[in-house]
Amino acid sequence: MLTLEQVAKDLQEKLSDFEDPRFEANQLLSHVLDKSLAIIIAYPDVAVTKEQVLRLQTLASKRKNGVPLAYLLHEKGFYDLTFMVNEDTLIPRPETERIVERVLEYRNDKLDFLDIGTGAGAIALSVANQRPGWSVTATDICERALGVAKINAEKNSIKNITFLKSDLFSTLGGLSFDIIASNPPYIDLNDPEVETDVRRYEPNKALFSPNEGLWHLTQIIVQSKQYLKPNAMLILEHGYQQDEHVRKLLSEHGYLNPTTIADYAGKPRATYGLWAGRKK
């Protein structure tokens, strides 16, 4: 029977093409052995069964072929929660946390909040967890993605949220909101910067949008006006080269003070505006 140290060394060799093979190996070991990273690092003489070795080798092969680590682990940390993820949902990314941070600047006891295209529920559940007095609605066009988001709500014991299957606003009727947020598809179909593994494994419908990546952003800006209360905020994630377009669209459609915020890398990543409560 092999020790954890021996297996870890073998995994690191298999994953040597990655920037941090040790990190990759330790994540797989923690997942398969069901032990914390602290235990993995502190106890190198722990025995690893033959079945566990075979499973680790299978996962390492998939990872080497480009399958995202989050899909292999079936989870991803975001803001202050851990989310189940699978191939039906985008993998939550740190840059999207900037939307959550901006939304949480609102400290009202009660607000109506909407997340359009919730995926695994990262934005909606992070907000609901921090603002238990708010009424949170999360929509997605994909029934399977909504299923994952519901599991994440249960897993994190979050109750103040309603999930609806909806193509943008198609099933929201006469509802209105104090804040609408979305991380919609915004990548140009022909964008050469998209990593091959992202294009290959993550749900393309959640990534790519027509009209140079602006179609969904435009539709949300136009349609949100029917669902925002006066002086309510619309905040949208977008590509780092789309901020000027989004600010212009917001201004053209009657939103006040369009403002862009940067992600943790300093790139323009989300833009918000306040709905004036009038038609234009």
DRENPA-3360 file (N, C-alpha, C; in nm, 2 decimals, always signed):
BEGIN
1 = MLTLEQVA = +0.09/-0.12/+0.00/+0.00/+0.00/+0.00/+0.09/+0.12/+0.00 ~ +0.06/+0.22/-0.09/+0.14/+0.34/-0.10/+0.10/+0.44/+0.01 ~ +0.20/+0.53/+0.04/+0.17/+0.64/+0.13/+0.13/+0.76/+0.05 ~ +0.07/+0.85/+0.13/+0.02/+0.97/+0.07/+0.13/+1.05/+0.00 ~ +0.25/+1.05/+0.07/+0.36/+1.12/+0.01/+0.40/+1.06/-0.13 ~ +0.40/+0.93/-0.14/+0.44/+0.87/-0.27/+0.33/+0.90/-0.37 ~ +0.21/+0.89/-0.34/+0.10/+0.92/-0.43/+0.10/+1.06/-0.48 ~ +0.13/+1.15/-0.38/+0.13/+1.30/-0.41/+0.25/+1.33/-0.51;
9 = KDLQEKLS = +0.36/+1.26/-0.49/+0.47/+1.28/-0.58/+0.44/+1.24/-0.72 ~ +0.37/+1.12/-0.73/+0.33/+1.07/-0.86/+0.23/+1.17/-0.93 ~ +0.14/+1.22/-0.85/+0.04/+1.31/-0.91/+0.10/+1.44/-0.96 ~ +0.20/+1.49/-0.88/+0.26/+1.61/-0.92/+0.34/+1.59/-1.05 ~ +0.40/+1.48/-1.07/+0.47/+1.45/-1.20/+0.37/+1.45/-1.31 ~ +0.25/+1.38/-1.29/+0.15/+1.38/-1.39/+0.10/+1.52/-1.43 ~ +0.09/+1.60/-1.33/+0.03/+1.74/-1.35/+0.14/+1.85/-1.36 ~ +0.26/+1.81/-1.40/+0.37/+1.90/-1.40/+0.35/+2.01/-1.50;
17 = DFEDPRFE = +0.26/+2.00/-1.60/+0.24/+2.11/-1.70/+0.16/+2.23/-1.64 ~ +0.10/+2.21/-1.52/+0.03/+2.31/-1.46/+0.12/+2.41/-1.38 ~ +0.07/+2.53/-1.36/+0.15/+2.63/-1.29/+0.19/+2.59/-1.15 ~ +0.10/+2.52/-1.08/+0.13/+2.47/-0.95/+0.09/+2.33/-0.93 ~ +0.17/+2.23/-0.97/+0.13/+2.09/-0.96/+0.10/+2.04/-0.82 ~ +0.17/+2.10/-0.72/+0.15/+2.06/-0.58/+0.01/+2.10/-0.54 ~ -0.03/+2.22/-0.58/-0.17/+2.26/-0.54/-0.27/+2.17/-0.61 ~ -0.25/+2.14/-0.74/-0.35/+2.05/-0.81/-0.35/+1.91/-0.75;
25 = ANQLLSHV = -0.24/+1.86/-0.71/-0.23/+1.72/-0.65/-0.30/+1.72/-0.52 ~ -0.27/+1.82/-0.44/-0.33/+1.83/-0.30/-0.48/+1.84/-0.31 ~ -0.53/+1.92/-0.40/-0.68/+1.93/-0.42/-0.74/+1.80/-0.45 ~ -0.68/+1.72/-0.54/-0.74/+1.59/-0.58/-0.73/+1.50/-0.46 ~ -0.62/+1.50/-0.39/-0.60/+1.41/-0.27/-0.70/+1.44/-0.16 ~ -0.72/+1.57/-0.14/-0.82/+1.61/-0.03/-0.96/+1.56/-0.07 ~ -0.99/+1.57/-0.20/-1.12/+1.53/-0.25/-1.14/+1.38/-0.24 ~ -1.05/+1.30/-0.29/-1.06/+1.16/-0.29/-1.05/+1.09/-0.15;
33 = LDKSLAII = -0.96/+1.14/-0.07/-0.94/+1.09/+0.06/-1.03/+1.14/+0.16 ~ -1.11/+1.25/+0.12/-1.20/+1.31/+0.21/-1.14/+1.36/+0.34 ~ -1.02/+1.43/+0.32/-0.95/+1.49/+0.43/-0.91/+1.63/+0.40 ~ -0.89/+1.71/+0.50/-0.86/+1.85/+0.48/-0.72/+1.87/+0.42 ~ -0.70/+1.98/+0.36/-0.56/+2.01/+0.31/-0.46/+2.01/+0.42 ~ -0.50/+2.05/+0.54/-0.40/+2.05/+0.65/-0.36/+1.91/+0.68 ~ -0.45/+1.81/+0.68/-0.41/+1.67/+0.70/-0.33/+1.62/+0.59 ~ -0.36/+1.65/+0.47/-0.29/+1.60/+0.35/-0.14/+1.65/+0.36;
41 = IAYPDVAV = -0.12/+1.77/+0.40/+0.01/+1.82/+0.41/+0.09/+1.77/+0.54 ~ +0.02/+1.76/+0.65/+0.08/+1.73/+0.78/+0.11/+1.58/+0.80 ~ +0.04/+1.49/+0.73/+0.06/+1.35/+0.75/+0.09/+1.27/+0.62 ~ +0.22/+1.28/+0.58/+0.26/+1.22/+0.45/+0.26/+1.07/+0.46 ~ +0.26/+1.01/+0.58/+0.27/+0.86/+0.59/+0.13/+0.79/+0.59 ~ +0.03/+0.87/+0.57/-0.11/+0.81/+0.57/-0.12/+0.72/+0.45 ~ -0.18/+0.60/+0.47/-0.19/+0.50/+0.37/-0.30/+0.53/+0.27 ~ -0.27/+0.51/+0.14/-0.37/+0.53/+0.04/-0.41/+0.39/-0.03;
49 = TKEQVLRL = -0.54/+0.36/-0.03/-0.58/+0.23/-0.08/-0.56/+0.22/-0.23 ~ -0.57/+0.10/-0.28/-0.55/+0.08/-0.43/-0.67/+0.15/-0.50 ~ -0.79/+0.14/-0.45/-0.91/+0.20/-0.51/-0.89/+0.35/-0.52 ~ -0.84/+0.41/-0.41/-0.82/+0.55/-0.41/-0.71/+0.60/-0.51 ~ -0.61/+0.52/-0.52/-0.50/+0.55/-0.62/-0.56/+0.54/-0.76 ~ -0.64/+0.44/-0.79/-0.70/+0.43/-0.92/-0.79/+0.55/-0.95 ~ -0.87/+0.59/-0.85/-0.95/+0.71/-0.87/-0.87/+0.84/-0.89 ~ -0.77/+0.85/-0.82/-0.68/+0.97/-0.83/-0.62/+0.97/-0.97;
57 = QTLASKRK = -0.57/+0.86/-1.02/-0.51/+0.85/-1.15/-0.61/+0.89/-1.26 ~ -0.74/+0.85/-1.24/-0.84/+0.88/-1.34/-0.87/+1.03/-1.34 ~ -0.88/+1.09/-1.22/-0.90/+1.23/-1.21/-0.78/+1.31/-1.26 ~ -0.66/+1.27/-1.24/-0.54/+1.34/-1.28/-0.54/+1.34/-1.44 ~ -0.58/+1.22/-1.50/-0.58/+1.21/-1.64/-0.68/+1.31/-1.70 ~ -0.80/+1.32/-1.64/-0.90/+1.42/-1.68/-0.85/+1.56/-1.67 ~ -0.79/+1.59/-1.56/-0.73/+1.72/-1.54/-0.63/+1.76/-1.64 ~ -0.54/+1.66/-1.67/-0.44/+1.68/-1.77/-0.50/+1.71/-1.91;
65 = NGVPLAYL = -0.62/+1.65/-1.93/-0.68/+1.67/-2.06/-0.76/+1.80/-2.06 ~ -0.76/+1.88/-1.95/-0.82/+2.01/-1.95/-0.95/+2.03/-1.88 ~ -1.00/+1.92/-1.82/-1.12/+1.93/-1.74/-1.10/+2.03/-1.63 ~ -1.18/+2.13/-1.61/-1.16/+2.22/-1.50/-1.16/+2.15/-1.36 ~ -1.07/+2.20/-1.27/-1.05/+2.13/-1.14/-1.18/+2.14/-1.07 ~ -1.26/+2.25/-1.08/-1.38/+2.26/-1.00/-1.48/+2.15/-1.04 ~ -1.48/+2.11/-1.17/-1.57/+2.01/-1.22/-1.53/+1.87/-1.16 ~ -1.40/+1.85/-1.14/-1.36/+1.73/-1.09/-1.39/+1.72/-0.94;
73 = LHEKGFYD = -1.38/+1.83/-0.87/-1.41/+1.84/-0.73/-1.55/+1.85/-0.70 ~ -1.63/+1.89/-0.80/-1.77/+1.92/-0.79/-1.80/+2.03/-0.69 ~ -1.71/+2.13/-0.67/-1.73/+2.24/-0.59/-1.63/+2.35/-0.62 ~ -1.68/+2.47/-0.58/-1.59/+2.59/-0.60/-1.63/+2.70/-0.49 ~ -1.53/+2.75/-0.43/-1.56/+2.86/-0.33/-1.58/+2.99/-0.40 ~ -1.68/+3.07/-0.35/-1.71/+3.20/-0.40/-1.76/+3.29/-0.29 ~ -1.70/+3.40/-0.27/-1.73/+3.50/-0.17/-1.71/+3.42/-0.03 ~ -1.82/+3.40/+0.04/-1.80/+3.33/+0.17/-1.87/+3.19/+0.18;
81 = LTFMVNED = -1.90/+3.14/+0.06/-1.97/+3.01/+0.06/-1.90/+2.91/-0.04 ~ -1.93/+2.79/-0.02/-1.88/+2.69/-0.12/-2.00/+2.63/-0.20 ~ -1.98/+2.63/-0.33/-2.09/+2.59/-0.42/-2.06/+2.46/-0.49 ~ -2.17/+2.38/-0.50/-2.16/+2.27/-0.59/-2.16/+2.32/-0.74 ~ -2.08/+2.27/-0.82/-2.08/+2.30/-0.96/-2.07/+2.17/-1.05 ~ -2.13/+2.18/-1.17/-2.11/+2.07/-1.26/-2.11/+2.13/-1.40 ~ -2.11/+2.05/-1.50/-2.11/+2.09/-1.64/-2.23/+2.17/-1.69 ~ -2.33/+2.18/-1.61/-2.45/+2.26/-1.64/-2.44/+2.40/-1.59;
89 = TLIPRPET = -2.33/+2.43/-1.52/-2.32/+2.57/-1.46/-2.18/+2.62/-1.49 ~ -2.17/+2.75/-1.51/-2.04/+2.82/-1.51/-1.97/+2.80/-1.38 ~ -1.84/+2.80/-1.38/-1.76/+2.80/-1.26/-1.75/+2.94/-1.20 ~ -1.80/+2.96/-1.08/-1.79/+3.10/-1.03/-1.65/+3.15/-1.02 ~ -1.63/+3.28/-1.06/-1.50/+3.33/-1.06/-1.48/+3.45/-0.97 ~ -1.36/+3.48/-0.92/-1.34/+3.58/-0.82/-1.39/+3.72/-0.87 ~ -1.38/+3.75/-1.00/-1.42/+3.88/-1.05/-1.56/+3.91/-1.03 ~ -1.65/+3.81/-1.03/-1.79/+3.82/-1.01/-1.82/+3.87/-0.86;
97 = ERIVERVL = -1.73/+3.84/-0.77/-1.75/+3.88/-0.64/-1.76/+4.04/-0.62 ~ -1.71/+4.11/-0.72/-1.72/+4.25/-0.72/-1.86/+4.30/-0.73 ~ -1.95/+4.22/-0.80/-2.09/+4.25/-0.80/-2.15/+4.24/-0.66 ~ -2.12/+4.13/-0.60/-2.17/+4.10/-0.46/-2.13/+4.21/-0.37 ~ -2.00/+4.25/-0.38/-1.95/+4.36/-0.29/-2.03/+4.49/-0.31 ~ -2.05/+4.52/-0.44/-2.13/+4.65/-0.46/-2.27/+4.64/-0.41 ~ -2.34/+4.53/-0.44/-2.47/+4.51/-0.39/-2.48/+4.52/-0.24 ~ -2.39/+4.46/-0.17/-2.39/+4.46/-0.02/-2.36/+4.59/+0.04;
105 = EYRNDKLD = -2.32/+4.69/-0.04/-2.31/+4.83/+0.01/-2.45/+4.88/+0.05 ~ -2.55/+4.82/+0.00/-2.69/+4.85/+0.04/-2.71/+4.78/+0.18 ~ -2.74/+4.85/+0.28/-2.76/+4.79/+0.41/-2.90/+4.79/+0.46 ~ -2.99/+4.81/+0.37/-3.14/+4.82/+0.41/-3.18/+4.68/+0.47 ~ -3.27/+4.69/+0.56/-3.32/+4.57/+0.63/-3.39/+4.48/+0.53 ~ -3.47/+4.54/+0.44/-3.55/+4.47/+0.34/-3.54/+4.53/+0.21 ~ -3.51/+4.45/+0.11/-3.50/+4.49/-0.03/-3.54/+4.37/-0.12 ~ -3.59/+4.40/-0.24/-3.62/+4.30/-0.34/-3.50/+4.29/-0.44;
113 = FLDIGTGA = -3.44/+4.18/-0.44/-3.32/+4.16/-0.53/-3.34/+4.05/-0.63 ~ -3.30/+4.07/-0.75/-3.31/+3.98/-0.86/-3.17/+3.95/-0.92 ~ -3.15/+3.82/-0.94/-3.03/+3.77/-1.01/-3.07/+3.70/-1.14 ~ -3.04/+3.76/-1.26/-3.08/+3.71/-1.38/-2.96/+3.61/-1.43 ~ -3.00/+3.49/-1.47/-2.90/+3.39/-1.51/-2.81/+3.34/-1.40 ~ -2.88/+3.29/-1.30/-2.81/+3.26/-1.17/-2.71/+3.15/-1.18 ~ -2.72/+3.05/-1.27/-2.63/+2.94/-1.28/-2.63/+2.86/-1.15 ~ -2.51/+2.85/-1.09/-2.50/+2.77/-0.96/-2.56/+2.85/-0.84;
121 = GAIALSVA = -2.59/+2.98/-0.87/-2.65/+3.06/-0.76/-2.55/+3.15/-0.69 ~ -2.43/+3.16/-0.75/-2.32/+3.23/-0.67/-2.36/+3.37/-0.63 ~ -2.41/+3.46/-0.72/-2.44/+3.59/-0.68/-2.56/+3.59/-0.58 ~ -2.67/+3.53/-0.63/-2.80/+3.53/-0.55/-2.78/+3.48/-0.41 ~ -2.72/+3.36/-0.40/-2.70/+3.30/-0.26/-2.60/+3.37/-0.18 ~ -2.50/+3.43/-0.24/-2.41/+3.51/-0.16/-2.48/+3.63/-0.10 ~ -2.56/+3.70/-0.18/-2.63/+3.81/-0.13/-2.74/+3.77/-0.03 ~ -2.81/+3.66/-0.06/-2.92/+3.62/+0.04/-2.86/+3.58/+0.17;
129 = NQRPGWSV = -2.74/+3.52/+0.17/-2.67/+3.48/+0.29/-2.63/+3.60/+0.38 ~ -2.59/+3.70/+0.31/-2.55/+3.82/+0.39/-2.66/+3.91/+0.43 ~ -2.77/+3.90/+0.36/-2.89/+3.99/+0.38/-3.01/+3.90/+0.40 ~ -3.02/+3.84/+0.51/-3.13/+3.74/+0.54/-3.27/+3.81/+0.54 ~ -3.28/+3.94/+0.55/-3.41/+4.01/+0.55/-3.45/+4.04/+0.41 ~ -3.37/+4.03/+0.31/-3.40/+4.06/+0.17/-3.48/+3.95/+0.11 ~ -3.56/+3.98/+0.01/-3.63/+3.88/-0.07/-3.56/+3.87/-0.20 ~ -3.50/+3.75/-0.22/-3.41/+3.73/-0.33/-3.48/+3.64/-0.43;
137 = TATDICER = -3.47/+3.68/-0.56/-3.52/+3.59/-0.67/-3.41/+3.56/-0.76 ~ -3.40/+3.44/-0.80/-3.29/+3.39/-0.89/-3.35/+3.32/-1.01 ~ -3.31/+3.36/-1.13/-3.37/+3.29/-1.25/-3.26/+3.24/-1.34 ~ -3.30/+3.14/-1.42/-3.21/+3.08/-1.52/-3.30/+3.01/-1.62 ~ -3.25/+3.01/-1.75/-3.32/+2.95/-1.86/-3.30/+2.80/-1.85 ~ -3.20/+2.75/-1.78/-3.16/+2.61/-1.78/-3.22/+2.55/-1.65 ~ -3.31/+2.45/-1.67/-3.36/+2.38/-1.55/-3.26/+2.31/-1.47 ~ -3.16/+2.25/-1.54/-3.06/+2.17/-1.47/-2.97/+2.27/-1.38;
145 = ALGVAKIN = -2.94/+2.38/-1.44/-2.86/+2.48/-1.36/-2.94/+2.52/-1.24 ~ -3.07/+2.55/-1.25/-3.15/+2.58/-1.14/-3.15/+2.47/-1.03 ~ -3.15/+2.34/-1.08/-3.14/+2.23/-0.99/-3.02/+2.24/-0.90 ~ -2.91/+2.28/-0.96/-2.78/+2.29/-0.89/-2.79/+2.41/-0.79 ~ -2.85/+2.52/-0.83/-2.86/+2.63/-0.74/-2.95/+2.60/-0.62 ~ -3.05/+2.52/-0.64/-3.14/+2.48/-0.53/-3.07/+2.39/-0.43 ~ -2.98/+2.31/-0.49/-2.90/+2.22/-0.40/-2.81/+2.31/-0.31 ~ -2.75/+2.41/-0.38/-2.66/+2.50/-0.31/-2.73/+2.58/-0.20;
153 = AEKNSIKN = -2.86/+2.62/-0.23/-2.93/+2.69/-0.13/-2.96/+2.60/+0.00 ~ -2.99/+2.48/-0.03/-3.02/+2.38/+0.08/-2.89/+2.35/+0.15 ~ -2.78/+2.33/+0.08/-2.65/+2.30/+0.14/-2.60/+2.41/+0.23 ~ -2.63/+2.54/+0.20/-2.59/+2.65/+0.28/-2.70/+2.71/+0.37 ~ -2.81/+2.63/+0.38/-2.92/+2.67/+0.47/-2.97/+2.81/+0.44 ~ -2.99/+2.84/+0.32/-3.04/+2.97/+0.28/-3.19/+2.96/+0.24 ~ -3.28/+3.03/+0.31/-3.42/+3.02/+0.29/-3.48/+3.14/+0.21 ~ -3.42/+3.26/+0.22/-3.49/+3.38/+0.17/-3.46/+3.39/+0.02;
161 = ITFLKSDL = -3.49/+3.29/-0.06/-3.47/+3.29/-0.20/-3.57/+3.21/-0.28 ~ -3.61/+3.26/-0.39/-3.71/+3.19/-0.48/-3.64/+3.17/-0.62 ~ -3.65/+3.05/-0.67/-3.59/+3.02/-0.80/-3.70/+3.00/-0.90 ~ -3.68/+3.07/-1.02/-3.77/+3.06/-1.13/-3.70/+3.03/-1.26 ~ -3.76/+2.94/-1.34/-3.71/+2.92/-1.47/-3.76/+3.03/-1.56 ~ -3.67/+3.10/-1.62/-3.71/+3.22/-1.70/-3.60/+3.25/-1.80 ~ -3.65/+3.29/-1.92/-3.56/+3.34/-2.03/-3.56/+3.49/-2.01 ~ -3.45/+3.53/-1.94/-3.44/+3.67/-1.89/-3.56/+3.70/-1.80;
169 = FSTLGGLS = -3.66/+3.79/-1.85/-3.77/+3.83/-1.77/-3.90/+3.76/-1.80 ~ -3.89/+3.66/-1.88/-4.02/+3.60/-1.94/-4.12/+3.56/-1.84 ~ -4.08/+3.51/-1.72/-4.18/+3.46/-1.63/-4.20/+3.55/-1.50 ~ -4.15/+3.67/-1.51/-4.15/+3.76/-1.39/-4.27/+3.84/-1.37 ~ -4.36/+3.84/-1.47/-4.49/+3.91/-1.46/-4.48/+4.05/-1.41 ~ -4.55/+4.09/-1.30/-4.55/+4.22/-1.25/-4.46/+4.25/-1.14 ~ -4.36/+4.17/-1.12/-4.27/+4.18/-1.01/-4.18/+4.31/-1.03 ~ -4.13/+4.37/-0.92/-4.04/+4.48/-0.93/-3.93/+4.47/-0.82;
177 = FDIIASNP = -3.82/+4.53/-0.85/-3.70/+4.50/-0.77/-3.63/+4.63/-0.74 ~ -3.56/+4.63/-0.62/-3.47/+4.74/-0.58/-3.34/+4.73/-0.65 ~ -3.29/+4.61/-0.67/-3.16/+4.58/-0.74/-3.18/+4.46/-0.83 ~ -3.13/+4.48/-0.95/-3.12/+4.37/-1.05/-2.97/+4.35/-1.08 ~ -2.92/+4.23/-1.07/-2.78/+4.20/-1.10/-2.78/+4.08/-1.20 ~ -2.67/+4.08/-1.28/-2.66/+3.97/-1.38/-2.51/+3.95/-1.42 ~ -2.47/+3.83/-1.43/-2.35/+3.80/-1.50/-2.39/+3.72/-1.62 ~ -2.43/+3.79/-1.73/-2.49/+3.72/-1.84/-2.39/+3.67/-1.94;
185 = PYIDLNDP = -2.43/+3.59/-2.04/-2.33/+3.57/-2.15/-2.29/+3.70/-2.21 ~ -2.15/+3.72/-2.23/-2.11/+3.84/-2.28/-1.98/+3.83/-2.37 ~ -1.95/+3.71/-2.40/-1.82/+3.68/-2.48/-1.86/+3.68/-2.63 ~ -1.79/+3.75/-2.71/-1.80/+3.74/-2.85/-1.78/+3.59/-2.90 ~ -1.86/+3.54/-2.99/-1.85/+3.40/-3.04/-1.71/+3.38/-3.09 ~ -1.65/+3.48/-3.15/-1.52/+3.46/-3.22/-1.40/+3.52/-3.13 ~ -1.42/+3.54/-3.01/-1.32/+3.60/-2.92/-1.20/+3.50/-2.91 ~ -1.08/+3.54/-2.96/-0.96/+3.45/-2.96/-0.90/+3.43/-2.83;
193 = EVETDVRR = -0.94/+3.52/-2.73/-0.88/+3.51/-2.60/-0.94/+3.40/-2.51 ~ -1.05/+3.35/-2.55/-1.12/+3.24/-2.47/-1.03/+3.12/-2.47 ~ -1.00/+3.07/-2.35/-0.92/+2.95/-2.34/-0.99/+2.83/-2.39 ~ -0.91/+2.74/-2.46/-0.97/+2.63/-2.52/-1.05/+2.54/-2.43 ~ -1.00/+2.52/-2.31/-1.06/+2.43/-2.21/-1.20/+2.50/-2.16 ~ -1.20/+2.63/-2.15/-1.33/+2.69/-2.11/-1.43/+2.67/-2.22 ~ -1.39/+2.69/-2.35/-1.48/+2.67/-2.46/-1.53/+2.53/-2.47 ~ -1.44/+2.44/-2.43/-1.47/+2.29/-2.45/-1.55/+2.24/-2.34;
201 = YEPNKALF = -1.54/+2.28/-2.22/-1.60/+2.22/-2.10/-1.71/+2.30/-2.04 ~ -1.71/+2.43/-2.04/-1.81/+2.51/-1.97/-1.93/+2.53/-2.06 ~ -2.05/+2.55/-2.01/-2.17/+2.56/-2.09/-2.16/+2.69/-2.18 ~ -2.15/+2.66/-2.31/-2.14/+2.77/-2.41/-2.25/+2.87/-2.41 ~ -2.37/+2.82/-2.38/-2.49/+2.92/-2.37/-2.47/+3.02/-2.26 ~ -2.40/+2.99/-2.16/-2.38/+3.08/-2.05/-2.25/+3.17/-2.07 ~ -2.18/+3.14/-2.18/-2.06/+3.22/-2.21/-2.08/+3.32/-2.32 ~ -2.13/+3.27/-2.43/-2.13/+3.35/-2.56/-2.26/+3.42/-2.59;
209 = SPNEGLWH = -2.24/+3.53/-2.65/-2.36/+3.62/-2.69/-2.34/+3.68/-2.83 ~ -2.44/+3.69/-2.91/-2.42/+3.75/-3.04/-2.40/+3.90/-3.03 ~ -2.38/+3.96/-3.15/-2.36/+4.10/-3.16/-2.24/+4.15/-3.08 ~ -2.13/+4.08/-3.11/-2.00/+4.10/-3.04/-2.01/+4.09/-2.89 ~ -2.09/+4.00/-2.84/-2.10/+3.97/-2.70/-2.20/+4.07/-2.63 ~ -2.27/+4.15/-2.70/-2.35/+4.26/-2.64/-2.50/+4.23/-2.64 ~ -2.54/+4.12/-2.70/-2.69/+4.10/-2.72/-2.76/+4.09/-2.58 ~ -2.71/+4.00/-2.50/-2.77/+3.97/-2.37/-2.76/+4.10/-2.28;
217 = LTQIIVQS = -2.65/+4.16/-2.28/-2.64/+4.28/-2.20/-2.74/+4.39/-2.24 ~ -2.75/+4.41/-2.38/-2.85/+4.50/-2.43/-2.99/+4.47/-2.39 ~ -3.03/+4.34/-2.40/-3.16/+4.30/-2.37/-3.19/+4.32/-2.22 ~ -3.10/+4.29/-2.14/-3.12/+4.31/-1.99/-3.14/+4.46/-1.96 ~ -3.05/+4.54/-2.02/-3.06/+4.69/-2.00/-3.20/+4.74/-2.04 ~ -3.25/+4.70/-2.16/-3.37/+4.74/-2.21/-3.49/+4.69/-2.13 ~ -3.49/+4.56/-2.10/-3.61/+4.50/-2.03/-3.61/+4.53/-1.88 ~ -3.50/+4.55/-1.82/-3.50/+4.58/-1.68/-3.58/+4.70/-1.64;
225 = KQYLKPNA = -3.60/+4.79/-1.73/-3.68/+4.91/-1.70/-3.82/+4.88/-1.65 ~ -3.87/+4.77/-1.70/-4.01/+4.73/-1.66/-4.02/+4.67/-1.53 ~ -3.90/+4.64/-1.47/-3.90/+4.56/-1.34/-3.82/+4.63/-1.23 ~ -3.77/+4.75/-1.26/-3.70/+4.82/-1.15/-3.79/+4.93/-1.09 ~ -3.78/+4.94/-0.96/-3.84/+5.04/-0.89/-3.77/+5.17/-0.92 ~ -3.83/+5.29/-0.90/-3.76/+5.42/-0.91/-3.64/+5.42/-0.83 ~ -3.53/+5.47/-0.88/-3.40/+5.48/-0.82/-3.33/+5.35/-0.78 ~ -3.38/+5.24/-0.84/-3.32/+5.11/-0.82/-3.20/+5.09/-0.91;
233 = MLILEHGY = -3.11/+5.00/-0.87/-2.99/+4.98/-0.94/-2.99/+4.85/-1.03 ~ -2.93/+4.87/-1.15/-2.90/+4.76/-1.23/-2.75/+4.75/-1.24 ~ -2.70/+4.63/-1.21/-2.55/+4.61/-1.22/-2.52/+4.48/-1.30 ~ -2.43/+4.50/-1.40/-2.40/+4.39/-1.49/-2.25/+4.36/-1.50 ~ -2.22/+4.23/-1.50/-2.08/+4.20/-1.53/-2.06/+4.20/-1.68 ~ -1.94/+4.23/-1.73/-1.91/+4.23/-1.88/-1.77/+4.21/-1.90 ~ -1.73/+4.20/-2.03/-1.59/+4.19/-2.06/-1.51/+4.32/-2.04 ~ -1.38/+4.30/-2.02/-1.30/+4.42/-1.99/-1.29/+4.52/-2.10;
241 = QQDEHVRK = -1.33/+4.48/-2.22/-1.33/+4.58/-2.33/-1.47/+4.63/-2.36 ~ -1.57/+4.60/-2.28/-1.71/+4.63/-2.31/-1.76/+4.75/-2.22 ~ -1.68/+4.79/-2.13/-1.73/+4.89/-2.03/-1.79/+5.02/-2.09 ~ -1.72/+5.07/-2.19/-1.77/+5.19/-2.26/-1.90/+5.17/-2.33 ~ -1.92/+5.05/-2.39/-2.04/+5.02/-2.46/-2.16/+5.01/-2.36 ~ -2.13/+4.95/-2.25/-2.23/+4.93/-2.14/-2.27/+5.06/-2.08 ~ -2.18/+5.14/-2.05/-2.21/+5.28/-2.00/-2.30/+5.36/-2.10 ~ -2.26/+5.35/-2.22/-2.34/+5.42/-2.33/-2.48/+5.37/-2.34;
249 = LLSEHGYL = -2.49/+5.23/-2.33/-2.63/+5.17/-2.34/-2.71/+5.22/-2.22 ~ -2.65/+5.22/-2.10/-2.73/+5.26/-1.98/-2.77/+5.40/-2.00 ~ -2.69/+5.49/-2.04/-2.72/+5.63/-2.06/-2.83/+5.65/-2.16 ~ -2.82/+5.58/-2.27/-2.92/+5.59/-2.38/-3.06/+5.54/-2.34 ~ -3.06/+5.45/-2.24/-3.19/+5.40/-2.20/-3.24/+5.45/-2.06 ~ -3.18/+5.57/-2.02/-3.24/+5.64/-1.91/-3.19/+5.61/-1.78 ~ -3.08/+5.54/-1.77/-3.02/+5.51/-1.64/-2.92/+5.62/-1.60 ~ -2.92/+5.65/-1.47/-2.84/+5.77/-1.42/-2.70/+5.72/-1.38;
257 = NPTTIADY = -2.60/+5.80/-1.40/-2.47/+5.79/-1.34/-2.41/+5.65/-1.36 ~ -2.40/+5.60/-1.49/-2.34/+5.47/-1.52/-2.19/+5.48/-1.47 ~ -2.16/+5.37/-1.39/-2.03/+5.37/-1.32/-1.97/+5.23/-1.34 ~ -1.84/+5.22/-1.37/-1.78/+5.09/-1.39/-1.68/+5.07/-1.28 ~ -1.68/+4.94/-1.23/-1.59/+4.90/-1.12/-1.49/+4.80/-1.18 ~ -1.37/+4.80/-1.13/-1.27/+4.70/-1.18/-1.27/+4.57/-1.10 ~ -1.22/+4.47/-1.16/-1.20/+4.34/-1.09/-1.07/+4.35/-1.01 ~ -1.04/+4.24/-0.95/-0.92/+4.23/-0.86/-0.79/+4.25/-0.94;
265 = AGKPRATY = -0.80/+4.23/-1.07/-0.68/+4.25/-1.16/-0.67/+4.39/-1.21 ~ -0.77/+4.47/-1.17/-0.77/+4.61/-1.22/-0.84/+4.63/-1.35 ~ -0.91/+4.53/-1.41/-0.97/+4.54/-1.54/-1.12/+4.58/-1.52 ~ -1.17/+4.67/-1.61/-1.32/+4.70/-1.60/-1.40/+4.57/-1.61 ~ -1.49/+4.55/-1.51/-1.55/+4.42/-1.50/-1.70/+4.43/-1.48 ~ -1.75/+4.53/-1.42/-1.90/+4.54/-1.39/-1.93/+4.69/-1.40 ~ -2.06/+4.72/-1.45/-2.10/+4.85/-1.46/-2.25/+4.86/-1.41 ~ -2.28/+4.96/-1.33/-2.41/+4.98/-1.28/-2.46/+5.12/-1.31;
273 = GLWAGRKK = -2.59/+5.13/-1.30/-2.66/+5.26/-1.32/-2.79/+5.25/-1.24 ~ -2.85/+5.37/-1.21/-2.97/+5.38/-1.13/-3.08/+5.42/-1.23 ~ -3.19/+5.34/-1.21/-3.31/+5.37/-1.30/-3.38/+5.49/-1.25 ~ -3.40/+5.58/-1.34/-3.47/+5.71/-1.31/-3.62/+5.70/-1.29 ~ -3.67/+5.59/-1.32/-3.82/+5.57/-1.30/-3.90/+5.64/-1.41 ~ -3.84/+5.65/-1.52/-3.92/+5.72/-1.63/-3.88/+5.65/-1.76 ~ -3.97/+5.65/-1.86/-3.95/+5.59/-1.99/-3.87/+5.69/-2.07 ~ -3.79/+5.63/-2.16/-3.71/+5.72/-2.25/-3.72/+5.66/-2.39;
% end
